Amino acid sequence: MSEMLPDFAVSILTIATSLFVFGLGSAVLVVSVLYVLDVTQTRHAIRRNYPVIGRLRYVFEHLGTFFRQYFFAMDREEMPFNREQRSWVDRASKNVDSTVAFGSTRDLKPRGTVLFVNCPFPTLEQDAAPTQGVTIGPACRTPYRTDSLFNISGMSFGAISKPAVLALSNGARMAGCWMNTGEGGLSPYHLEGGGDIVFQIGTAKYGVRNRDGNLSDEKLREIAAHDQVKMFELKMSQGAKPGKGGILPSGKVTPEIAAIRGIDVARDSISPNRHVDINSADDLLDMIERVRRVTG
């Protein structure tokens, strides 16, 4: 519908302009032409059943997006991020004081969403224990120690753009956390940001596959050779697409993305709904042992 908006908006604007500049006769002519076009077309039921005035529906629908945001939606109503959250992020990103005064704009009463538990002697801030570090893979050749509580989950390059990857990887470095590559492979922009990286091995094994689409020890070693790559994550299946797996359309397979993922340029690429070489728990353990042995 958003693609149809300009034509509908232009037609309504044409009627108003004709009425204002050329008078009633021209406006009637324009309305007559639009009427004939609407009742003879078979693509849009609203326009066919309500000629001319039906075009206003798409104009108002588009304008409603902005009216809801600024006039009707409450501060905590929008999804996935509401106005209150966006405002906090905006202040924090500009180094403006993001402290919120005591109180809450949430409704704390219904459904027990927030519980207040009395404590006569609460823990003092100076007595609170600092974040405890954790060592991941202590038996590996190169274990990874981290104390980050919040990290950046997998979003593939190609699904998100170069500026987004650069921003997130820089943010990971500044925050002292790790960034997951997603199944789309390791791009130069992940490395450029300087943060710790978790390389995700998806079902298509992008970035660590040979020409047949099977896991390549050589590619694994190449990825592990980057000091910033701290861990490998084995993505078991296509969680959002469990039935058919994932499809990367040919139009999105640019030369850059093809080189990073190890696939053919301008050809559809299929991510199976699970790893074709993992058929049991034993196969899974064998795969984990292989990745750990090859990469350290």
C-alpha positions as CSV (number, residue, x, y, z in Angstrom):
1,M,0.0,0.0,0.0
2,S,2.9,2.3,0.7
3,E,3.9,2.0,-3.0
4,M,0.4,3.0,-4.0
5,L,0.3,6.1,-1.8
6,P,2.1,8.6,-4.1
7,D,-0.5,8.0,-6.9
8,F,-3.4,8.4,-4.6
9,A,-1.9,11.4,-2.9
10,V,-1.2,13.0,-6.2
11,S,-4.7,12.4,-7.4
12,I,-6.3,14.0,-4.4
13,L,-3.8,16.9,-4.6
14,T,-4.7,17.2,-8.3
15,I,-8.4,17.6,-7.5
16,A,-7.7,20.2,-4.9
17,T,-5.3,22.1,-7.1
18,S,-7.7,22.0,-10.1
19,L,-10.5,23.3,-8.0
20,F,-8.4,26.1,-6.6
21,V,-6.7,27.2,-9.9
22,F,-9.0,26.3,-12.7
23,G,-12.4,26.2,-11.0
24,L,-15.2,23.7,-10.6
25,G,-15.2,22.6,-14.2
26,S,-11.7,21.3,-14.2
27,A,-12.2,19.6,-10.8
28,V,-15.3,17.8,-12.1
29,L,-13.3,16.6,-15.1
30,V,-10.5,15.3,-12.9
31,V,-13.0,13.5,-10.6
32,S,-14.8,12.0,-13.7
33,V,-11.5,10.6,-15.0
34,L,-10.6,9.2,-11.6
35,Y,-14.0,7.7,-11.3
36,V,-13.8,5.8,-14.6
37,L,-10.3,4.6,-13.7
38,D,-11.4,3.3,-10.3
39,V,-14.6,1.5,-11.4
40,T,-12.9,-0.2,-14.3
41,Q,-9.8,-1.5,-12.5
42,T,-9.8,-4.9,-10.8
43,R,-6.8,-4.7,-8.5
44,H,-8.1,-2.7,-5.5
45,A,-11.6,-3.6,-4.1
46,I,-11.8,-0.3,-2.1
47,R,-11.3,1.9,-5.1
48,R,-13.8,-0.2,-7.2
49,N,-16.5,-0.1,-4.5
50,Y,-15.8,3.5,-3.5
51,P,-14.5,5.4,-6.5
52,V,-12.4,8.5,-5.9
53,I,-13.1,8.8,-2.2
54,G,-11.7,5.3,-1.6
55,R,-8.3,6.8,-2.5
56,L,-8.4,8.8,0.8
57,R,-8.2,5.5,2.7
58,Y,-4.6,5.0,1.7
59,V,-3.6,8.6,2.4
60,F,-5.1,8.5,5.9
61,E,-3.6,5.1,6.5
62,H,-0.1,6.5,5.8
63,L,-0.7,9.6,7.8
64,G,-2.0,7.5,10.7
65,T,1.6,6.2,11.3
66,F,2.7,9.7,12.2
67,F,-0.4,10.7,14.1
68,R,-0.3,7.6,16.3
69,Q,3.3,8.2,17.1
70,Y,3.0,11.8,18.2
71,F,-0.6,12.3,19.3
72,F,-2.2,9.0,20.3
73,A,0.4,6.4,21.4
74,M,1.4,6.6,25.1
75,D,5.1,6.6,26.0
76,R,5.2,2.9,26.7
77,E,2.8,1.5,24.1
78,E,4.8,1.2,20.9
79,M,6.7,-1.9,19.9
80,P,9.4,-3.1,19.7
81,F,10.8,0.1,21.3
82,N,8.6,2.7,22.8
83,R,9.0,6.4,23.1
84,E,10.4,6.2,26.6
85,Q,13.1,3.8,25.6
86,R,14.0,5.7,22.5
87,S,14.3,8.9,24.5
88,W,16.6,7.3,27.0
89,V,18.9,5.9,24.2
90,D,18.9,9.3,22.5
91,R,20.0,11.1,25.7
92,A,22.6,8.4,26.5
93,S,24.1,8.5,23.0
94,K,24.6,12.3,23.3
95,N,26.2,12.1,26.8
96,V,23.2,14.0,28.2
97,D,22.1,13.0,31.7
98,S,19.9,10.0,31.3
99,T,19.0,9.8,35.0
100,V,15.3,9.3,35.5
101,A,13.6,10.8,38.5
102,F,12.1,8.6,41.2
103,G,8.9,7.0,40.1
104,S,7.7,5.1,37.0
105,T,5.5,5.7,34.0
106,R,4.6,1.9,34.1
107,D,1.4,0.7,35.6
108,L,2.7,-1.2,38.5
109,K,-0.6,-2.6,39.8
110,P,-2.1,-5.1,37.3
111,R,-1.1,-8.7,36.8
112,G,1.7,-8.5,39.4
113,T,4.3,-7.3,36.9
114,V,6.4,-5.7,39.6
115,L,6.8,-7.0,43.1
116,F,8.2,-4.9,45.9
117,V,9.8,-6.9,48.7
118,N,10.5,-5.2,52.0
119,C,14.0,-5.3,53.3
120,P,14.9,-3.6,56.6
121,F,18.7,-3.7,55.9
122,P,19.3,-3.6,52.2
123,T,22.7,-4.1,50.7
124,L,24.8,-0.9,50.5
125,E,26.1,0.0,47.1
126,Q,29.7,-0.2,48.3
127,D,29.1,-3.7,49.7
128,A,27.6,-5.1,46.5
129,A,29.8,-7.8,44.9
130,P,31.4,-6.8,41.6
131,T,30.6,-8.7,38.4
132,Q,32.3,-12.1,38.6
133,G,34.3,-13.1,35.5
134,V,33.8,-16.5,33.9
135,T,36.2,-18.6,31.8
136,I,34.6,-20.2,28.8
137,G,36.3,-23.4,27.6
138,P,38.9,-23.7,30.4
139,A,40.2,-26.9,28.8
140,C,40.8,-25.3,25.3
141,R,44.1,-24.2,24.0
142,T,42.9,-20.7,24.1
143,P,40.1,-20.2,26.7
144,Y,38.1,-17.0,26.8
145,R,37.6,-15.1,30.0
146,T,34.9,-12.4,30.2
147,D,32.9,-10.5,32.8
148,S,30.3,-8.9,30.4
149,L,26.7,-9.5,31.3
150,F,25.2,-8.0,28.2
151,N,26.5,-8.9,24.7
152,I,25.4,-8.4,21.1
153,S,23.5,-11.3,19.6
154,G,23.8,-12.7,16.1
155,M,22.9,-10.4,13.2
156,S,24.4,-11.3,9.8
157,F,26.3,-9.0,7.6
158,G,24.0,-8.8,4.6
159,A,20.9,-8.7,6.8
160,I,22.4,-5.6,8.4
161,S,24.6,-3.1,6.6
162,K,28.2,-2.1,6.8
163,P,27.5,1.0,8.9
164,A,25.4,-1.1,11.3
165,V,28.2,-3.8,11.7
166,L,30.8,-1.1,12.2
167,A,28.7,0.7,14.8
168,L,27.9,-2.5,16.7
169,S,31.5,-3.8,16.7
170,N,32.8,-0.4,17.9
171,G,30.2,-0.5,20.6
172,A,31.3,-4.0,21.7
173,R,34.8,-2.7,22.0
174,M,33.8,0.3,24.0
175,A,31.5,-1.7,26.3
176,G,34.0,-4.5,26.8
177,C,31.5,-7.2,25.6
178,W,31.4,-9.6,22.6
179,M,29.6,-9.4,19.3
180,N,28.1,-12.5,17.6
181,T,28.6,-12.5,13.8
182,G,25.3,-14.3,13.0
183,E,25.4,-17.0,10.4
184,G,26.5,-14.7,7.6
185,G,30.3,-15.1,8.2
186,L,33.1,-12.8,9.4
187,S,33.2,-9.5,7.5
188,P,36.1,-7.0,7.6
189,Y,33.8,-4.6,9.4
190,H,33.4,-6.9,12.4
191,L,37.2,-6.8,12.8
192,E,37.5,-3.1,12.1
193,G,35.5,-2.2,15.2
194,G,38.0,-3.9,17.5
195,G,35.6,-5.8,19.8
196,D,35.6,-9.4,20.8
197,I,33.9,-11.7,18.3
198,V,31.9,-14.9,18.5
199,F,31.8,-16.6,15.1
200,Q,28.5,-18.4,14.5
201,I,28.5,-21.6,12.4
202,G,25.1,-21.8,11.0
203,T,23.4,-24.7,9.1
204,A,24.9,-23.5,5.7
205,K,28.3,-23.1,7.4
206,Y,28.8,-19.7,5.7
207,G,32.4,-18.5,6.0
208,V,33.8,-21.9,7.0
209,R,32.5,-24.1,4.1
210,N,34.1,-25.6,1.1
211,R,32.7,-25.5,-2.4
212,D,30.4,-28.4,-1.6
213,G,29.0,-26.6,1.4
214,N,30.7,-28.9,3.9
215,L,32.6,-27.7,7.0
216,S,36.2,-26.9,6.0
217,D,39.1,-27.3,8.6
218,E,41.2,-24.9,6.5
219,K,38.5,-22.1,6.7
220,L,38.1,-22.8,10.4
221,R,41.8,-22.2,11.0
222,E,41.7,-19.0,8.9
223,I,38.8,-17.6,11.1
224,A,40.4,-18.7,14.3
225,A,43.7,-17.0,13.4
226,H,42.1,-13.6,14.0
227,D,42.9,-12.6,17.6
228,Q,39.5,-11.0,18.0
229,V,37.6,-14.2,17.3
230,K,37.3,-15.6,20.9
231,M,34.7,-18.3,20.5
232,F,32.7,-20.4,18.0
233,E,29.0,-20.9,18.3
234,L,27.2,-23.8,16.7
235,K,23.8,-22.8,15.6
236,M,21.7,-25.9,15.7
237,S,18.8,-25.0,13.4
238,Q,16.9,-22.2,11.8
239,G,14.8,-21.2,14.8
240,A,12.7,-18.6,13.0
241,K,12.4,-20.8,9.9
242,P,12.2,-24.4,11.3
243,G,10.3,-25.9,8.4
244,K,12.2,-25.0,5.2
245,G,15.3,-23.3,6.5
246,G,16.6,-19.9,5.3
247,I,16.7,-18.6,1.7
248,L,19.1,-15.8,0.7
249,P,17.7,-14.6,-2.6
250,S,20.1,-14.2,-5.5
251,G,19.5,-10.4,-5.7
252,K,21.1,-10.1,-2.2
253,V,24.2,-12.2,-3.0
254,T,26.6,-9.4,-4.0
255,P,30.2,-10.2,-4.8
256,E,31.2,-9.0,-1.3
257,I,28.7,-11.1,0.5
258,A,29.5,-14.1,-1.7
259,A,33.2,-13.8,-0.9
260,I,32.5,-13.6,2.8
261,R,30.1,-16.5,2.9
262,G,31.8,-18.7,0.3
263,I,28.9,-19.0,-2.1
264,D,28.3,-18.2,-5.8
265,V,27.5,-14.6,-6.8
266,A,23.9,-13.8,-7.8
267,R,22.6,-17.3,-7.0
268,D,20.0,-18.3,-4.3
269,S,21.7,-19.7,-1.3
270,I,19.8,-22.1,1.0
271,S,20.4,-22.6,4.7
272,P,19.0,-26.0,5.7
273,N,16.7,-26.2,8.6
274,R,19.4,-28.2,10.5
275,H,23.0,-29.3,9.9
276,V,22.9,-32.1,7.4
277,D,25.9,-33.8,9.1
278,I,24.5,-33.8,12.6
279,N,21.9,-36.5,13.0
280,S,22.3,-37.4,16.7
281,A,23.7,-36.3,20.0
282,D,26.9,-38.2,19.2
283,D,27.2,-36.4,15.9
284,L,26.8,-33.1,17.7
285,L,29.6,-33.9,20.2
286,D,31.8,-35.0,17.4
287,M,31.2,-31.7,15.6
288,I,32.0,-29.7,18.8
289,E,35.2,-31.7,19.3
290,R,36.3,-31.2,15.7
291,V,35.7,-27.4,15.9
292,R,37.5,-27.2,19.2
293,R,40.5,-29.3,18.0
294,V,40.9,-27.4,14.8
295,T,40.5,-23.9,16.2
296,G,41.7,-24.1,19.8
